[in-house]
C-alpha cells in the first residue's frame, strides 16, 4: 500500500522438441536395372542439418524472450475503484468515495482473509488504510477491523485507519531445529505498524503490534520514540507490552 512499511526481519524451464524431416535423394538417378536392394540407405538419405539448426535457433530465441519477461510481483497491491471491491467491502469502505481509486492488498490465513484498502488522503497528508477481515477472498462476511491503541495521554483508545499496517505470523521453534523461529503458525493473524504520528508533539515514531481476534485487533505492543537519529533505528520506549511472540512478515 501507499503508506505501508514493514517493521520486521523475513524457472521458467523450457524444453524444445527435436524436429525431424524426411529428405528424398536427389543427388544421382540410376537406371532401374542398376538399382539393387543391397544399396546402403546411407547413400540414399542425408539428414537436413541446416533445417534442424534453423529450428533450434528459432526455439532458442523464443526461450530467451520468455525468460526476459519479468515475473509478476505477487505481493504488490492492486488498483481498483471502491464500487468494484469484492463482496460487501464496497459498502463497508466509507473512507473513500464510490468511484475513488484505491489500492487493495490481501493476506490469506488458515481461516480468514485480511484486506488492506487505502483511504482518501487529506491534502498534503499521508494515505491511511482501513483493514477488513473476511471468510474468503470474495469478501464474504467482511468486517472492519478496529485497533486498540493509546491516546496521547496514555489512556485506551481505538483506531479504524492506520498510516502503516502490514501482516505477520507467529514464528516458533521445533525441537532439534538448528535455527530458531524456523516455522510459522498460519492460524492467528498478527498485524504490525510503524509510523510518524501527527498528534503527539515530541514523538517522532510509533511502533505497534496487534493480534487479530475476530474483527478486533488486540494491542500487544505499543512503543514510542522521542528520538529518531538519521540513519539509525528510532529509540523506542514501550508504553504497553504484553510480550508478543517472535513474528515474521511475508
GIFENQUI-V657186 format. One record per residue. D_CENTER is the distance of its C-alpha to the mean C-alpha in whole Angstrom. Layout:
BEGIN
D_CENTER, D_CENTER
END
This chain:
BEGIN
11, 14, 15, 13, 13, 12, 16, 15, 16, 13, 18, 19, 23, 25, 29, 32, 35, 38, 41, 44, 47, 51, 53, 57, 60, 61, 63, 66, 68, 71, 74, 73, 76, 74, 71, 71, 69, 69, 67, 63, 60, 59, 62, 61, 57, 55, 51, 49, 47, 47, 45, 43, 42, 41, 39, 37, 36, 35, 32, 31, 31, 29, 27, 26, 25, 22, 21, 21, 18, 15, 12, 10, 7, 4, 2, 5, 8, 10, 14, 17, 20, 21, 23, 21, 18, 18, 21, 23, 20, 22, 25, 24, 22, 25, 24, 24, 26, 26, 25, 23, 20, 17, 13, 12, 8, 8, 8, 11, 13, 17, 19, 17, 14, 13, 13, 12, 14, 16, 20, 23, 23, 27, 29, 28, 26, 22, 20, 19, 17, 18, 16, 17, 17, 18, 19, 17, 14, 18, 18, 21, 23, 21, 22, 22, 21, 23, 23, 26, 27, 30, 32, 34, 37, 35, 35, 33, 31, 28, 25, 23, 21, 20, 19, 16, 14, 11, 11, 12, 14, 18, 19, 22, 25, 27, 30, 31, 27, 28, 25, 24, 21, 20, 19, 17, 18, 16, 18, 18, 16, 16, 15, 16, 17, 19, 21, 24, 27, 29, 31, 32, 35, 35, 31, 29, 26, 24, 22, 22, 20, 20, 20, 20, 23, 23, 23, 24, 22, 24, 25, 25, 25, 26, 27, 28, 29, 32, 32, 29, 30, 29, 27, 27, 25, 27, 30, 28, 31, 30, 31, 30, 29, 29, 27, 24, 23, 21, 17, 14, 10, 7
END
